Amino acid sequence: MTKPREKTREELTAEIEDGKKKIWQLENREKMLRQKLSKEERRTRSHRLIVRGAVFESIVPEAKTMTDEEAAALARRDLSANRIAASDLGATIEKYAAELTEKAKDSKASNALFNAMLRGQL
């Protein structure tokens, strides 16, 4: 049985450099994925805040003309005075969010159909 050939100094150095390059690539990939995740989390939070604001305005139409501070004070006052049950508010928000999601799906489907028609695919 033959003994495996030992690698030369140059081969070992090249292998180390290849390893360093792969580490650098993987670190950059991780950084990109973390940025993408952060962006998605911000987008999700922004959507949630918009939906909740829309629900609040649909429940309290005069909130459209209030300042942010006035609207926050009104919500805190009504919640603390039990005029609005927090569980009811949560259920209303979830219902409205579901309706918006369905509308968005319908809108996307309509847009896709219209675009396909424009391209002559239908």
C-alpha positions as CSV (number, residue, x, y, z in Angstrom):
1,M,0.0,0.0,0.0
2,T,1.4,3.4,-1.0
3,K,1.7,6.2,1.5
4,P,-0.4,9.3,0.5
5,R,1.8,12.2,-0.8
6,E,2.3,15.0,1.6
7,K,1.1,18.4,0.4
8,T,3.6,21.1,-0.5
9,R,3.9,24.4,1.4
10,E,2.3,26.1,-1.6
11,E,-0.6,23.7,-1.8
12,L,-1.3,24.2,2.0
13,T,-1.1,28.0,1.6
14,A,-3.5,27.8,-1.3
15,E,-5.9,25.6,0.7
16,I,-5.8,28.1,3.6
17,E,-6.5,31.0,1.2
18,D,-9.4,29.1,-0.3
19,G,-10.8,28.5,3.2
20,K,-10.4,32.2,4.1
21,K,-12.2,33.1,0.8
22,K,-15.1,30.7,1.6
23,I,-15.4,32.1,5.2
24,W,-15.5,35.6,3.8
25,Q,-18.2,34.6,1.3
26,L,-20.3,32.9,4.0
27,E,-19.9,35.9,6.3
28,N,-21.1,38.2,3.6
29,R,-24.0,35.8,2.8
30,E,-25.0,35.8,6.4
31,K,-24.8,39.6,6.5
32,M,-27.1,39.9,3.4
33,L,-29.6,37.4,4.9
34,R,-29.7,39.3,8.2
35,Q,-30.3,42.5,6.3
36,K,-33.1,40.9,4.3
37,L,-34.7,39.5,7.4
38,S,-34.5,42.9,9.1
39,K,-36.1,44.5,6.0
40,E,-38.9,42.0,6.1
41,E,-39.5,42.5,9.8
42,R,-39.7,46.3,9.2
43,R,-42.1,45.8,6.3
44,T,-44.3,43.5,8.5
45,R,-44.3,46.0,11.4
46,S,-45.2,48.9,9.0
47,H,-48.1,46.9,7.6
48,R,-49.3,46.0,11.0
49,L,-49.2,49.6,12.1
50,I,-51.0,50.8,9.0
51,V,-53.7,48.3,9.5
52,R,-54.2,49.2,13.1
53,G,-54.3,52.8,12.3
54,A,-56.9,52.2,9.6
55,V,-59.0,50.2,12.1
56,F,-58.7,53.0,14.6
57,E,-59.9,55.5,12.0
58,S,-62.7,53.3,10.9
59,I,-63.9,53.0,14.5
60,V,-63.3,56.7,15.4
61,P,-63.8,58.7,12.2
62,E,-62.9,62.0,13.9
63,A,-59.4,60.6,14.5
64,K,-58.6,61.7,11.0
65,T,-58.5,65.3,12.1
66,M,-56.8,64.7,15.5
67,T,-53.1,65.0,16.1
68,D,-51.2,61.8,17.0
69,E,-51.1,62.8,20.6
70,E,-54.9,63.5,20.8
71,A,-55.6,60.1,19.1
72,A,-53.3,58.3,21.5
73,A,-54.9,60.1,24.5
74,L,-58.4,59.2,23.3
75,A,-57.5,55.5,22.8
76,R,-55.8,55.3,26.2
77,R,-58.7,57.1,27.9
78,D,-61.3,54.8,26.4
79,L,-59.3,51.7,27.1
80,S,-58.6,52.6,30.7
81,A,-62.3,53.6,31.2
82,N,-63.4,50.2,29.8
83,R,-65.4,51.9,27.1
84,I,-63.5,49.8,24.7
85,A,-62.6,46.3,25.7
86,A,-59.0,45.5,24.7
87,S,-60.2,42.0,23.5
88,D,-62.9,43.6,21.3
89,L,-60.4,46.0,19.8
90,G,-58.0,43.1,19.1
91,A,-60.8,41.1,17.5
92,T,-61.9,44.1,15.4
93,I,-58.3,44.6,14.2
94,E,-57.9,41.0,13.3
95,K,-61.1,41.0,11.3
96,Y,-60.2,44.2,9.5
97,A,-56.7,42.8,8.8
98,A,-58.2,39.7,7.3
99,E,-60.5,41.7,5.1
100,L,-57.6,43.8,3.9
101,T,-55.6,40.7,3.1
102,E,-58.4,39.3,1.1
103,K,-58.8,42.6,-0.8
104,A,-55.0,42.6,-1.5
105,K,-55.2,39.0,-2.8
106,D,-58.2,40.0,-5.1
107,S,-56.3,43.0,-6.3
108,K,-53.2,41.1,-7.1
109,A,-55.2,38.5,-9.0
110,S,-57.0,41.2,-10.9
111,N,-53.7,42.9,-11.8
112,A,-52.1,39.6,-12.9
113,L,-55.1,38.9,-15.1
114,F,-55.1,42.4,-16.6
115,N,-51.3,42.2,-17.2
116,A,-51.7,38.8,-18.9
117,M,-54.4,40.2,-21.1
118,L,-52.2,43.2,-22.1
119,R,-49.3,40.8,-23.0
120,G,-51.7,38.8,-25.2
121,Q,-51.3,35.7,-23.0
122,L,-55.0,35.2,-22.7
